Amino acid sequence: MKRLFSFVVLLLLFMNSCSWFEKQQVKKMEQMAMKIDKLSDELKQKEDAYKQLLAEYGLKGDKKLTPEQMKMLSLTPEQRAYLKKRLAQEKDSSYSAMIQEILNKDEEIKQLRKEIEDLKEKLPKPYTVQPGDNHYDICMRFLTEQKGLSPEEAQKLVERVNLLDYLLPGFEVYLFYNDGVFGTFVTQGTANMSPNQIKKYYKTKLINERDKARQEAEKLSAEVKDLEARKAELLRQVKELEQVKANMEAQIQELTTQNKTLSQENLKKEKMLNAVYYHVDNYKALKKKGIVGRFLFGRPKLKKFNAVKFEKIADLREVDSITVSAEDAGLSKISAIYVMPSQFVKDKDYQIKVSPDKKSATIFLINPDKFRMSKVLIALR
């Protein structure tokens, strides 16, 4: 029993030591990735200074570097030999110091690049961020597609690590997994900003947005207080205006009634001013009553004007003709039409068009002004 117990204890110790070892391995790789990022940042600074030195050295005369030398951020052996030769020949102390600094910077850059490459060789190949990528999806794809974990297992591991909220194309994402232990780290890669710079940028942006929101909130609070005071004053004015409104509504109601009456009277007068009043009847019946007649073969005339009731009205603002039917005069067909009084002249003041079946006819008022406010007798035969 004691031996079994000792074996279990040793087994547990071994398992714990394995777990601790795996964690240390992942931690070590993360530290190397962090160092790569730090060295990359230092390299960028030195490269920028190096570019400035090359530009300054190539400012005048025969000291200009070739386009190839200006493009290089690490001298070839031939270029280094060329600059060393120029250093020995250079009499201008300021330029000789600059050449020496170029050579020194070049050596520093080479050493940094070598150190970064040595570190990268000890680490798994990083994933280069593409447009639209995010840290969470990159980690999930790595664990499920490359390491064979289920989505549930991968999600539990990803939730335990720090993820970068904002990724730029060109960032390099290092991913480490060993026996249940997962780690990840992001370096600048070929992006024009480092992860720390992007964090700082968004942090500053959030702080500025927060401060702006606070200022706007304070401004809105002051505006609310001002509006509340104005509201109280407006409510008082509203009560006064409601009373004025009630008085005005009573006056408006009275004026509306008056206006409606006047409007109706006005419409009636306007219609009278623009109307022609007419009566349609049978010519023979009118002649028998002595209302119309004619001398020998002359044109029929209206003899008893007051004996006719002109009950029909045509508004000349709306129509320019009067339509009559044979039925209006108790006839089956229209053979002739007479328009009286005789002051209305055919083809000058009006024209007549009888329908082909002679059942109806239209009198076109070609001189409507003459018919306005007139009484017209239309006799059919």
Buried (B, 14 or more C-beta within 10 A) or exposed (E): EEEEEEEEEEEEEEEEEEEEEBBEBBEBBBEBBEBBBBBBBBBBEBBEBBBEBBEBBBEEEEBEBEEEBBEBBBBEEEBBEBBBEBBEEBEEEEBBEBBBBBBEBBEBBBEBBEBBEEBBEEBBEBBBBEEEBBBBEBBBBBBBEEBEBEEEBBBEBBEEBEBBEBBBBBBBBBBBBBEEBBBBBBBBBEBEBBBBBBBEEEEEEEEEEEEEEEEEEEEEEEEEEEEEEEEEEEEEEEEEEEEEEEEEEEEEEEEEEEEEEEEEEEEEEEBEEBBBBBBBBBBBBBBEEEBBEEEEEEEBEBBEEEEBEBEBEBEBEEEEBBBBBBEBBEBEEBEEBBBBEEEBEEEEBBEBEBBEEEBBBEBEBBEBEBBBEBBBBBBBB
